[in-house]
Amino acid sequence: MSYAINSFYGNLLAYFLHQWSIKMPFVNIKITREGATTEQKEALIAGVTQLLVDTMGKNPATTVVIIEEVETDNWGIGGKSVTELRKKK
């Protein structure tokens, strides 16, 4: 019985989260951690939000923008980390 109740509420929660996500644009921006300022991040968030409003008619109040900063050791291009590539410059 406990499993059936937990499963029911789990499925109900999953349903509502899915319905909510359909209406909520979600943008994930990944940049290397190299000192993007708070002002630059604010400009990215505002700009991406406005782009979705202008091009797709999305509601800015439900638009989510997340900026993730990745260490250059963890970002690879062409088989080399960004850390290594920047050493060669």
N, C-alpha and C positions, 0 to 999 in steps of 0.2 A: 504494500500500500504506500509506504513512504517513497519508494522509487517511482511509482506512478505519479504521485503528487509532484515530486521534484522534477520529473520529466515533463509533466504538463506545464509547470511554471517556467521551466527552462525553455521549452518550445515557445511559450507565450512571449517571454522576454526576447527571444531570438526574432520572433515575428515583428514585434514592435521596433526593435533596433533596426531591422531590415527596412521596414516602412519609413522610419525616420531618416535612414541614410539615403534613401532614394531621393528625398526632398532636400537633403543637405549636401551641398558640394563640399568636397574634401580635397584639398591640395596639399601635397607634401613636397617641400623644397629641400633638397639636400645640397649643402655647400661644404667645402673644406673649412676646417676651423683655422682661420687665419686672421681673425680680428675684424670681422664685419661689425660695424658699429650698431648700436641700438637704433639710431636714426635710419641706417640703411635697411635694417630688418623691418622697421615700421613702414618704410616706403615700399618694400617688397610685399608686405601683407596688404597694405592699402591698394597697391597697384594691381595685384592679382585679384583681389576682391572686386575692384572696379571693372576689371576685364571680364569677369564672369557676369557681372551686372549688365555691362554693355553688349556683350556678344551672345549671352544665353538667357538674359532676363532673370537671372538668379537673385534671390533675396540676400542682401548683404548681411542681414541679421542672423541668417542660418548658414553662412559660408564660413568654413573652417580652413585656416591656413596654418600649417605647422612648418617651421624651419628647423631642420636637423643639421647640426654641425658635426662633421665626421673628421676625425684625426687624419692627417695626411698619410700616416702609416697604414691606415685602413682603407684607403682609396687607391685603386689601381687603374692604370691606363697602359695598354699595350704590354702587359706582363710586368710592369714595374710600379712600385708605389709612387705616389706623388712626392713623397719625401725624397726618394732617390732621384726622381726626374728633376726636382728643383735644385739638387746638389750640383747637377751638371750645367746649370745656367751660369 
